[in-house]
Structures are given as C-alpha cells and as structure tokens.
C-alpha cells in the first residue's frame, strides 16, 4: 500500500495518538498525520491540506463529528476522501446517522488495531 | 430507531447491570490497555486519589465514576500510549478521562435499546479524595471493586431518577 496522509479528529490528544499508533500497527505507511480537536479545526485543516482518509470521533466540543461530516461536501479538498468514525457512540442510530451523512466506516471504542485494519484497508483499496 | 420503552423493562433492573458494567470495563482494559482486571477481595481498599466522571442523560440518567490512585492512573496512561508516563503528566488526565468515557459508552451499548436514547457527557477528571458526591440517585449505586495491575480500582454507576 502506498504511503497515505491521515487526518485524525478527536478532542482527546491521547486518543489521537492511539488511533495513529493503531494505523501504524495495522501496517499503514503514514507519510503525514494531521490532528484536529474538533470538527471546526478539522475543516480549517482541510482548507489547506489534502488527505487520503479522515478518522473522526463523534462526541466533541465546538463541532461534533456528525456536523463535521455533513459539512464536508462543501470542502473542495475533502471531495472523495473517505471518513471513518471512531467513537464510543455505538448505537444503531448513531451508525445510521453517520453512514447517512457520508461516513464509509464505523469503529466502536474500545477497538483493536486489527479492527482498524479490517475497516480501513478495504476502504483505501476501493478509493477511486 | 429510538426505542419506545425505557431500557429497564427490556434489560432487567439496574441491579442486574453490574455484570454488564464489569464486562464493559474488562473489555476496555483488555483491548485498549492490554491487561486484565481482577476482582478485589478487599472491601476497604483505598487509593482513590483521582476520579474520572462521565454523565449519562436521556433514558438513563446518572453518573459513572472510576476511582483509583494517581499511580494507577499514570500506569493506565502508560499502557494506553505505550510509553512511560509520570503521575503529573497532563496526558494522564486525558487518558484517564477516556477510560471513563469508553467504559460508560461500552456499558450503555450493552443494554439493548439504551444506546440510542442515552447520551454521554465529555469526561471530567477530579484529583483529590476530600469530596463527596450528592445525587438524586434512585437506587443504590452499582459499585465494582477491582484490581488493575494489583492496584485498587473502584467503578461506580449512580442512577438518578
């Protein structure tokens, strides 16, 4: 797999590091990892950066993950970029909301690197 | 998608939720920290110097707390991040809050019909032991006394009216 750029959106800096480590443990070659503490920060980052995948929490202050993903169609740099939600909100309603809003995958916390791998590699492989 | 009945009817009474809470905690510690929790036989164990709190609102209202020593919290952060963390490191609080968040989220997801109708607060971490919690609890708190790497850990769920 080619090296990829990832944007990790989570209000916990510890969780952002864990997600990055899980990506590396899953065998991803990360050329760049960008981090945002909420959806608004992430939108700002996407104005100036291109990424290959976005991994996003749902419960965050300022702008939550569902609002963030709803706004992505208006961001030129986010066109076609897959979004995977990584969250404690594991209810069916949240999954449906996220997928309806455009998320390509959904990982419930707690998670393993294998679960990250199973979700993300097929998504990246199928990316146009 | 929203269930029409309160979770207690479909999922037993809160008194039956202790095993689910313990299972939720065990999964978080095994998957995210790579270690197994064991049951403590010491009912008077101490070491409650730091508390992680997550509020629940909606069909189930209450407060989940995790209490342990600062040493235990730092060890949790070290295991989550895969690097040595000191007790005063700011990321210890972040990691400890996330542990509370994941235990609360994993617990509510185990109760059929509750996940959709119960929201979690962002976690809050309190240091110090000289405080009391006062809530309008409807039933006695579910309290689990466990050991994390031989260090005492108390997980409690207070359910409000």
Interface residues (C-beta under 8 A of the other chain):
Chain A: X11 X12 X13 X14 X15 X17 X18 X21 X59 X61 X87 X88 X89 X90 X91 X92 X93 X94 X96 X108 X109 X110 X111 X112
Chain B: X1 X2 X27 X28 X31 X32 X77 X80 X81 X82 X91 X94 X95 X97 X98 X101 X102 X104 X105 X106 X109 X115 X116 X120 X122
